[in-house]
Amino acid sequence: MSRYYRYRLPPWAREWIFVCERCILPIVIFQSIRTIFLPTTFDVLLLGILIGIFVAFQLEWI
């Protein structure tokens, strides 16, 4: 099984990953503020998924 390296991807895929990596933090902040003021089950689940994606980007799993 080959290890996944983000830098060996095609340039368009690498650029897409970098754009998503930069956009995820403002989305997490907005969603956490929204969840604080209007907590619904969907908002809590969405915030958990977004935090998981953010952590995956920070640890370079994605």
FIDREN-615189 format. One record per atom (N, C-alpha, C, O): residue number from 1; residue in three letters; atom name; x, y, z. Coordinates in steps of 0.1 Angstrom, whole numbers, plus 5000, padded with zeros to 4 digits. Example, Ala and Ser with C-alpha at 12.3 -4.5 7.8 and 13.67 -1.06 7.14 Angstrom:
2
VOMI dolo bator lumvex    x    y    z
VOMI    1   ala      N 5132 4943 5078
VOMI    1   ala     CA 5123 4955 5078
VOMI    1   ala      C 5132 4967 5078
VOMI    1   ala      O 5142 4967 5085
VOMI    2   ser      N 5128 4978 5071
VOMI    2   ser     CA 5137 4989 5071
VOMI    2   ser      C 5129 5000 5079
VOMI    2   ser      O 5134 5011 5080
//
This chain:
62
VOMI dolo bator lumvex    x    y    z
VOMI    1   met      N 5008 4988 5000
VOMI    1   met     CA 5000 5000 5000
VOMI    1   met      C 5009 5012 5000
VOMI    1   met      O 5018 5014 5008
VOMI    2   ser      N 5006 5021 4991
VOMI    2   ser     CA 5014 5033 4990
VOMI    2   ser      C 5009 5044 4999
VOMI    2   ser      O 4997 5046 5002
VOMI    3   arg      N 5019 5052 5005
VOMI    3   arg     CA 5015 5062 5014
VOMI    3   arg      C 5011 5074 5005
VOMI    3   arg      O 5015 5077 4994
VOMI    4   tyr      N 5001 5082 5011
VOMI    4   tyr     CA 4995 5093 5004
VOMI    4   tyr      C 5004 5106 5007
VOMI    4   tyr      O 5006 5109 5018
VOMI    5   tyr      N 5009 5112 4996
VOMI    5   tyr     CA 5017 5124 4997
VOMI    5   tyr      C 5009 5135 4990
VOMI    5   tyr      O 5007 5134 4978
VOMI    6   arg      N 5005 5146 4997
VOMI    6   arg     CA 4998 5156 4990
VOMI    6   arg      C 5006 5164 4980
VOMI    6   arg      O 5000 5170 4971
VOMI    7   tyr      N 5019 5163 4981
VOMI    7   tyr     CA 5028 5171 4972
VOMI    7   tyr      C 5030 5164 4959
VOMI    7   tyr      O 5036 5169 4950
VOMI    8   arg      N 5026 5151 4958
VOMI    8   arg     CA 5028 5144 4946
VOMI    8   arg      C 5015 5143 4937
VOMI    8   arg      O 5014 5137 4927
VOMI    9   leu      N 5005 5151 4942
VOMI    9   leu     CA 4992 5152 4935
VOMI    9   leu      C 4994 5161 4923
VOMI    9   leu      O 5004 5169 4922
VOMI   10   pro      N 4985 5161 4913
VOMI   10   pro     CA 4985 5170 4902
VOMI   10   pro      C 4984 5185 4908
VOMI   10   pro      O 4978 5187 4919
VOMI   11   pro      N 4989 5194 4901
VOMI   11   pro     CA 4988 5208 4906
VOMI   11   pro      C 4974 5213 4909
VOMI   11   pro      O 4972 5221 4919
VOMI   12   trp      N 4964 5210 4901
VOMI   12   trp     CA 4951 5214 4904
VOMI   12   trp      C 4945 5208 4917
VOMI   12   trp      O 4938 5215 4924
VOMI   13   ala      N 4949 5196 4920
VOMI   13   ala     CA 4944 5189 4932
VOMI   13   ala      C 4951 5195 4944
VOMI   13   ala      O 4945 5197 4954
VOMI   14   arg      N 4964 5198 4943
VOMI   14   arg     CA 4971 5204 4954
VOMI   14   arg      C 4966 5218 4957
VOMI   14   arg      O 4964 5221 4968
VOMI   15   glu      N 4963 5226 4946
VOMI   15   glu     CA 4957 5239 4948
VOMI   15   glu      C 4944 5238 4955
VOMI   15   glu      O 4941 5247 4964
VOMI   16   trp      N 4935 5229 4952
VOMI   16   trp     CA 4922 5227 4958
VOMI   16   trp      C 4924 5224 4973
VOMI   16   trp      O 4916 5229 4981
VOMI   17   ile      N 4933 5215 4976
VOMI   17   ile     CA 4936 5212 4990
VOMI   17   ile      C 4940 5224 4998
VOMI   17   ile      O 4936 5226 5009
VOMI   18   phe      N 4949 5232 4992
VOMI   18   phe     CA 4954 5244 4999
VOMI   18   phe      C 4943 5254 5001
VOMI   18   phe      O 4942 5261 5012
VOMI   19   val      N 4934 5256 4991
VOMI   19   val     CA 4923 5265 4993
VOMI   19   val      C 4913 5260 5004
VOMI   19   val      O 4909 5268 5012
VOMI   20   cys      N 4910 5247 5004
VOMI   20   cys     CA 4902 5242 5015
VOMI   20   cys      C 4908 5243 5028
VOMI   20   cys      O 4901 5246 5038
VOMI   21   glu      N 4921 5241 5029
VOMI   21   glu     CA 4928 5243 5042
VOMI   21   glu      C 4928 5257 5047
VOMI   21   glu      O 4927 5259 5059
VOMI   22   arg      N 4928 5267 5038
VOMI   22   arg     CA 4927 5280 5043
VOMI   22   arg      C 4913 5285 5046
VOMI   22   arg      O 4911 5294 5055
VOMI   23   cys      N 4903 5279 5040
VOMI   23   cys     CA 4889 5283 5042
VOMI   23   cys      C 4883 5276 5054
VOMI   23   cys      O 4873 5281 5059
VOMI   24   ile      N 4888 5265 5059
VOMI   24   ile     CA 4881 5257 5069
VOMI   24   ile      C 4881 5264 5083
VOMI   24   ile      O 4871 5263 5090
VOMI   25   leu      N 4891 5272 5086
VOMI   25   leu     CA 4891 5279 5099
VOMI   25   leu      C 4880 5289 5101
VOMI   25   leu      O 4873 5289 5111
VOMI   26   pro      N 4878 5298 5091
VOMI   26   pro     CA 4867 5308 5092
VOMI   26   pro      C 4854 5301 5093
VOMI   26   pro      O 4844 5306 5100
VOMI   27   ile      N 4852 5290 5086
VOMI   27   ile     CA 4839 5283 5086
VOMI   27   ile      C 4837 5276 5099
VOMI   27   ile      O 4826 5276 5105
VOMI   28   val      N 4848 5271 5106
VOMI   28   val     CA 4847 5265 5119
VOMI   28   val      C 4843 5276 5129
VOMI   28   val      O 4835 5273 5138
VOMI   29   ile      N 4849 5287 5128
VOMI   29   ile     CA 4846 5298 5138
VOMI   29   ile      C 4832 5303 5136
VOMI   29   ile      O 4825 5304 5146
VOMI   30   phe      N 4827 5305 5124
VOMI   30   phe     CA 4813 5309 5122
VOMI   30   phe      C 4804 5298 5127
VOMI   30   phe      O 4794 5302 5133
VOMI   31   gln      N 4806 5286 5124
VOMI   31   gln     CA 4797 5275 5129
VOMI   31   gln      C 4797 5274 5144
VOMI   31   gln      O 4787 5271 5150
VOMI   32   ser      N 4809 5276 5150
VOMI   32   ser     CA 4809 5275 5165
VOMI   32   ser      C 4801 5286 5171
VOMI   32   ser      O 4794 5284 5181
VOMI   33   ile      N 4802 5298 5165
VOMI   33   ile     CA 4794 5310 5170
VOMI   33   ile      C 4779 5307 5168
VOMI   33   ile      O 4771 5309 5177
VOMI   34   arg      N 4775 5301 5156
VOMI   34   arg     CA 4762 5298 5154
VOMI   34   arg      C 4756 5287 5163
VOMI   34   arg      O 4745 5288 5168
VOMI   35   thr      N 4765 5277 5166
VOMI   35   thr     CA 4761 5267 5175
VOMI   35   thr      C 4759 5272 5189
VOMI   35   thr      O 4751 5267 5197
VOMI   36   ile      N 4767 5282 5193
VOMI   36   ile     CA 4765 5287 5207
VOMI   36   ile      C 4752 5294 5208
VOMI   36   ile      O 4745 5293 5219
VOMI   37   phe      N 4748 5302 5198
VOMI   37   phe     CA 4736 5309 5199
VOMI   37   phe      C 4723 5301 5196
VOMI   37   phe      O 4713 5303 5202
VOMI   38   leu      N 4724 5292 5186
VOMI   38   leu     CA 4712 5285 5182
VOMI   38   leu      C 4716 5270 5181
VOMI   38   leu      O 4717 5264 5170
VOMI   39   pro      N 4718 5263 5192
VOMI   39   pro     CA 4722 5249 5191
VOMI   39   pro      C 4711 5240 5187
VOMI   39   pro      O 4701 5238 5194
VOMI   40   thr      N 4713 5233 5176
VOMI   40   thr     CA 4705 5222 5172
VOMI   40   thr      C 4713 5210 5170
VOMI   40   thr      O 4726 5211 5169
VOMI   41   thr      N 4707 5199 5168
VOMI   41   thr     CA 4715 5186 5166
VOMI   41   thr      C 4723 5187 5154
VOMI   41   thr      O 4735 5183 5154
VOMI   42   phe      N 4717 5192 5143
VOMI   42   phe     CA 4724 5194 5130
VOMI   42   phe      C 4737 5203 5132
VOMI   42   phe      O 4747 5199 5127
VOMI   43   asp      N 4735 5214 5139
VOMI   43   asp     CA 4747 5223 5141
VOMI   43   asp      C 4758 5217 5149
VOMI   43   asp      O 4769 5219 5145
VOMI   44   val      N 4754 5209 5159
VOMI   44   val     CA 4765 5203 5167
VOMI   44   val      C 4772 5192 5159
VOMI   44   val      O 4784 5191 5159
VOMI   45   leu      N 4764 5184 5151
VOMI   45   leu     CA 4771 5174 5142
VOMI   45   leu      C 4780 5180 5132
VOMI   45   leu      O 4791 5176 5129
VOMI   46   leu      N 4775 5191 5125
VOMI   46   leu     CA 4782 5198 5115
VOMI   46   leu      C 4795 5204 5121
VOMI   46   leu      O 4806 5203 5115
VOMI   47   leu      N 4794 5210 5133
VOMI   47   leu     CA 4806 5215 5140
VOMI   47   leu      C 4816 5204 5143
VOMI   47   leu      O 4828 5206 5141
VOMI   48   gly      N 4811 5193 5147
VOMI   48   gly     CA 4820 5181 5150
VOMI   48   gly      C 4828 5177 5137
VOMI   48   gly      O 4840 5174 5138
VOMI   49   ile      N 4820 5176 5126
VOMI   49   ile     CA 4826 5172 5113
VOMI   49   ile      C 4837 5182 5109
VOMI   49   ile      O 4848 5179 5105
VOMI   50   leu      N 4833 5195 5110
VOMI   50   leu     CA 4842 5206 5106
VOMI   50   leu      C 4855 5206 5114
VOMI   50   leu      O 4866 5208 5109
VOMI   51   ile      N 4854 5204 5127
VOMI   51   ile     CA 4865 5203 5136
VOMI   51   ile      C 4874 5191 5133
VOMI   51   ile      O 4886 5192 5133
VOMI   52   gly      N 4868 5180 5129
VOMI   52   gly     CA 4875 5168 5125
VOMI   52   gly      C 4883 5171 5112
VOMI   52   gly      O 4895 5167 5111
VOMI   53   ile      N 4877 5177 5103
VOMI   53   ile     CA 4884 5181 5090
VOMI   53   ile      C 4895 5191 5093
VOMI   53   ile      O 4906 5189 5087
VOMI   54   phe      N 4893 5200 5102
VOMI   54   phe     CA 4903 5210 5105
VOMI   54   phe      C 4915 5203 5112
VOMI   54   phe      O 4927 5206 5108
VOMI   55   val      N 4913 5194 5121
VOMI   55   val     CA 4924 5187 5128
VOMI   55   val      C 4931 5178 5117
VOMI   55   val      O 4943 5177 5118
VOMI   56   ala      N 4924 5172 5108
VOMI   56   ala     CA 4930 5164 5098
VOMI   56   ala      C 4939 5172 5089
VOMI   56   ala      O 4950 5168 5085
VOMI   57   phe      N 4935 5184 5086
VOMI   57   phe     CA 4944 5193 5078
VOMI   57   phe      C 4956 5197 5086
VOMI   57   phe      O 4967 5198 5081
VOMI   58   gln      N 4954 5200 5099
VOMI   58   gln     CA 4965 5205 5107
VOMI   58   gln      C 4976 5193 5109
VOMI   58   gln      O 4988 5196 5110
VOMI   59   leu      N 4971 5181 5110
VOMI   59   leu     CA 4981 5170 5112
VOMI   59   leu      C 4985 5164 5098
VOMI   59   leu      O 4993 5154 5098
VOMI   60   glu      N 4981 5171 5088
VOMI   60   glu     CA 4984 5167 5074
VOMI   60   glu      C 4980 5152 5071
VOMI   60   glu      O 4987 5145 5064
VOMI   61   trp      N 4968 5148 5076
VOMI   61   trp     CA 4963 5135 5072
VOMI   61   trp      C 4956 5137 5059
VOMI   61   trp      O 4955 5127 5051
VOMI   62   ile      N 4952 5149 5055
VOMI   62   ile     CA 4946 5152 5042
VOMI   62   ile      C 4956 5160 5034
VOMI   62   ile      O 4953 5164 5023
//
